[in-house]
Amino acid sequence: MPLLSIRDLNVRYGKIHGTNGISFDVEEAETLALIGSNGAGKSSTLKAIMGMVSYPQGEIRLGDQNLRGHRPSDIVKLGIGLSPEGRRVFPDLSVLENLKIGGFTRSSSEFEERVEQIYAYFPRLKERSSQRSGLLSGGEQQMLAIGRALMPRPKLFLLDEPSLGLAPIIIEAIGEIIADIQKKERLSVILAEQNAVWSMRIASRAVILELGHVMMQGQTAELKEDPRVRSAFLGI
């Protein structure tokens, strides 16, 4: 059984379709790239998984659990974490206070242990633990957004455009950290990205969206050789 199963998902904003009948699975300990241009349906898919938008048609299941009707806080407790597009840290709160918000499901002892693990992944956050997060660089804020989403120890981790607005050297560093965390914690990861070249280096499999539809899906090694993918997404 897949860890996550999406079938015929339709997300609508009035008469506009965010997604239009998309279906795909995510296996345990797999990194899946969800690729598409702006407006393709990537964020709508992640928001539907997290219970942040309703969907009149379709089904999302985490294992044998149907997620329809669950609140975002309930979905976090079921084992899904989201690092949102644009990072969205709480700028007036410190790094540690942001992590505390992410760790609301943890006991005090579990929280302290998890914070130290997050600091081990992101030493720069430990150096800036008491600093207001609004004063961090873009790359540091992205590290904080990822760390905050990882605080509850999710089994499925959703990252929405983590490379957005970052310098190439920072993007590569973030990618290495994501891959390291995925292996150490055996996470399943959905990496929603416009940056197809970067995301397909990290992911073993990809789903390519176009105007709310699944255009293609398969192993990244195979998709990289497809002329349509090479022309439209890889610039080859």
KELUM-355430 format. One line per 8 residues: their letters; for each residue x, y, z of C-alpha. Coordinates in Angstrom, 3 decimals. Example, Ala and Ser with C-alpha at 12.3 -4.5 7.8 and 13.67 -1.06 7.14 Angstrom:
<rs>
as	12.300:-4.500:7.800 ~ 13.670:-1.060:7.140
</rs>
This chain:
<rs>
mpllsird	0.000:0.000:0.000 ~ 1.380:3.472:-0.864 ~ 1.998:5.876:1.994 ~ -0.056:8.538:0.170 ~ -2.630:7.944:-2.531 ~ -4.368:10.703:-4.513 ~ -7.203:9.848:-6.877 ~ -9.105:12.141:-9.263
lnvrygki	-8.353:15.260:-7.188 ~ -10.259:18.388:-8.182 ~ -9.489:21.620:-6.323 ~ -11.542:24.615:-7.386 ~ -11.438:28.318:-6.633 ~ -14.868:29.389:-7.808 ~ -14.985:28.453:-11.487 ~ -11.205:28.092:-11.715
hgtngisf	-9.667:24.628:-11.429 ~ -6.557:24.458:-9.250 ~ -6.283:20.781:-10.128 ~ -8.427:18.816:-12.548 ~ -8.588:15.097:-11.852 ~ -4.984:14.385:-10.879 ~ -3.924:10.989:-9.501 ~ -0.596:9.717:-8.166
dveeaetl	0.939:7.753:-5.287 ~ 3.866:8.337:-2.956 ~ 5.680:5.310:-1.549 ~ 7.338:5.048:1.849 ~ 10.819:6.649:2.039 ~ 10.451:8.023:-1.508 ~ 11.241:11.505:-2.781 ~ 8.761:12.568:-5.453
aligsnga	9.180:15.755:-7.482 ~ 5.932:17.547:-8.317 ~ 6.969:19.684:-11.273 ~ 5.149:22.387:-13.190 ~ 5.092:26.058:-14.052 ~ 3.316:28.663:-11.945 ~ -0.399:27.819:-11.900 ~ 0.076:24.153:-12.815
gksstlka	-1.553:22.963:-9.578 ~ 1.413:22.144:-7.348 ~ 0.472:24.317:-4.373 ~ -3.211:23.403:-4.716 ~ -2.265:19.741:-4.413 ~ -0.186:20.303:-1.283 ~ -2.877:22.477:0.302 ~ -5.480:19.793:-0.368
imgmvsyp	-3.273:17.173:1.289 ~ -2.913:19.438:4.335 ~ -6.654:20.175:4.560 ~ -6.092:23.851:3.777 ~ -8.490:23.823:0.796 ~ -11.587:21.729:0.178 ~ -12.074:19.605:-2.908 ~ -15.501:18.714:-4.316
qgeirlgd	-14.202:15.613:-6.049 ~ -11.434:13.112:-5.382 ~ -9.820:11.214:-2.558 ~ -6.605:11.620:-0.575 ~ -5.513:8.759:1.677 ~ -2.585:8.480:4.069 ~ -2.204:4.725:4.287 ~ -5.738:3.535:4.982
qnlrghrp	-6.804:6.909:6.457 ~ -9.080:9.108:4.326 ~ -7.988:12.728:4.845 ~ -11.188:14.380:3.626 ~ -12.670:16.689:6.247 ~ -9.635:16.693:8.537 ~ -8.343:20.017:9.852 ~ -4.703:20.959:9.157
sdivklgi	-3.796:20.489:12.830 ~ -5.249:16.968:12.728 ~ -3.305:16.167:9.564 ~ -0.073:17.286:11.234 ~ -0.833:14.863:14.069 ~ -1.397:12.088:11.509 ~ 2.168:12.580:10.302 ~ 2.305:15.151:7.490
glspegrr	4.402:18.328:7.603 ~ 4.438:21.300:5.211 ~ 7.156:23.838:4.505 ~ 5.104:26.468:2.633 ~ 5.941:28.523:-0.420 ~ 7.563:31.805:0.564 ~ 8.834:30.308:3.862 ~ 6.310:32.225:6.014
vfpdlsvl	8.278:32.280:9.231 ~ 6.921:34.401:12.088 ~ 9.235:37.426:11.668 ~ 8.786:38.934:15.127 ~ 9.498:35.637:16.886 ~ 12.927:34.146:17.467 ~ 14.255:31.077:15.695 ~ 13.580:28.968:18.797
enlkiggf	10.059:30.364:19.183 ~ 9.299:29.444:15.557 ~ 10.489:25.905:16.249 ~ 8.302:25.767:19.356 ~ 5.272:26.528:17.212 ~ 6.229:23.661:14.909 ~ 6.653:21.332:17.876 ~ 3.201:21.856:19.387
trsssefe	2.504:18.102:19.319 ~ 5.672:17.222:21.283 ~ 6.090:16.864:25.033 ~ 8.717:19.056:26.734 ~ 11.357:16.337:26.751 ~ 10.619:15.331:23.157 ~ 10.735:18.974:22.117 ~ 14.214:19.552:23.545
erveqiya	15.549:16.435:21.854 ~ 13.982:17.347:18.525 ~ 15.303:20.913:18.630 ~ 18.833:19.579:19.027 ~ 18.304:17.307:16.026 ~ 17.084:20.224:13.935 ~ 20.094:22.279:15.036 ~ 22.348:19.394:14.006
yfprlker	20.838:19.542:10.513 ~ 21.029:23.340:10.450 ~ 23.917:24.572:12.659 ~ 23.314:28.129:11.503 ~ 19.915:28.084:13.199 ~ 21.532:27.166:16.507 ~ 23.913:30.110:16.156 ~ 20.887:32.366:15.662
ssqrsgll	18.527:30.653:18.096 ~ 17.552:33.849:19.934 ~ 17.547:36.105:16.848 ~ 14.295:37.403:15.373 ~ 13.544:35.291:12.320 ~ 12.634:38.349:10.270 ~ 16.303:39.361:10.399 ~ 17.544:36.083:8.896
sggeqqml	18.689:35.800:5.296 ~ 16.393:34.137:2.765 ~ 18.380:30.916:2.933 ~ 18.303:30.894:6.728 ~ 14.557:31.509:6.722 ~ 14.128:28.553:4.379 ~ 16.161:26.396:6.750 ~ 13.927:27.563:9.600
aigralmp	10.731:26.822:7.642 ~ 12.006:23.316:6.914 ~ 13.112:22.783:10.512 ~ 9.784:24.019:11.881 ~ 7.851:21.614:9.612 ~ 10.104:18.731:10.717 ~ 9.565:19.330:14.440 ~ 6.580:16.923:14.764
rpklflld	8.603:14.111:13.104 ~ 6.359:13.708:10.044 ~ 6.414:10.584:7.915 ~ 5.406:12.605:4.840 ~ 7.135:15.946:4.252 ~ 5.765:18.477:1.753 ~ 8.060:21.227:0.442 ~ 6.483:23.970:-1.653
epslglap	9.001:25.778:-3.899 ~ 11.940:25.617:-1.449 ~ 14.343:27.059:-4.061 ~ 12.226:30.168:-4.685 ~ 14.239:33.386:-4.479 ~ 17.465:31.758:-3.318 ~ 20.950:32.006:-4.812 ~ 22.145:28.890:-6.693
iiieaige	24.780:28.024:-4.073 ~ 22.129:28.142:-1.323 ~ 19.727:26.051:-3.431 ~ 22.360:23.337:-3.800 ~ 23.064:23.381:-0.051 ~ 19.347:23.099:0.748 ~ 19.071:20.173:-1.655 ~ 21.917:18.321:0.040
iiadiqkk	20.341:18.867:3.451 ~ 16.927:17.651:2.262 ~ 18.488:14.493:0.816 ~ 20.429:13.888:4.031 ~ 17.359:14.301:6.248 ~ 15.281:12.059:3.969 ~ 17.807:9.238:4.248 ~ 18.384:9.563:7.998
erlsvila	14.696:9.765:8.919 ~ 13.365:7.605:6.054 ~ 10.909:10.327:5.150 ~ 8.623:10.341:2.183 ~ 9.015:13.728:0.478 ~ 6.952:15.630:-2.072 ~ 9.111:18.355:-3.579 ~ 6.872:20.821:-5.460
eqnavwsm	9.090:22.867:-7.752 ~ 9.346:24.941:-10.909 ~ 13.076:24.235:-10.872 ~ 12.872:20.895:-12.692 ~ 16.627:20.440:-13.165 ~ 17.335:20.725:-9.444 ~ 14.317:18.783:-8.182 ~ 14.874:15.882:-10.591
riasravi	18.405:15.467:-9.234 ~ 16.981:14.981:-5.744 ~ 13.895:12.902:-6.543 ~ 13.752:9.323:-7.792 ~ 10.362:9.828:-9.394 ~ 8.423:12.803:-10.748 ~ 4.892:13.898:-11.574 ~ 4.705:16.696:-14.137
lelghvmm	1.633:18.929:-13.970 ~ 0.271:21.198:-16.669 ~ -2.800:23.394:-16.132 ~ -4.056:21.182:-13.316 ~ -3.615:17.904:-15.200 ~ -0.961:15.194:-14.907 ~ 1.052:15.558:-18.094 ~ 3.510:12.732:-17.349
qgqtaelk	4.829:10.711:-14.437 ~ 7.567:8.153:-13.956 ~ 11.161:7.600:-12.908 ~ 13.205:10.786:-13.183 ~ 15.971:8.995:-15.083 ~ 13.477:8.082:-17.786 ~ 11.661:11.423:-17.840 ~ 14.943:13.273:-18.331
edprvrsa	15.313:11.500:-21.682 ~ 11.827:12.387:-22.927 ~ 12.008:15.088:-25.648 ~ 8.962:16.918:-24.274 ~ 10.448:17.141:-20.789 ~ 13.872:18.104:-22.094 ~ 12.416:20.909:-24.191 ~ 9.784:22.269:-21.800
flgi	11.456:21.830:-18.405 ~ 15.165:21.103:-18.745 ~ 16.038:23.678:-21.405 ~ 17.727:21.102:-23.639
</rs>
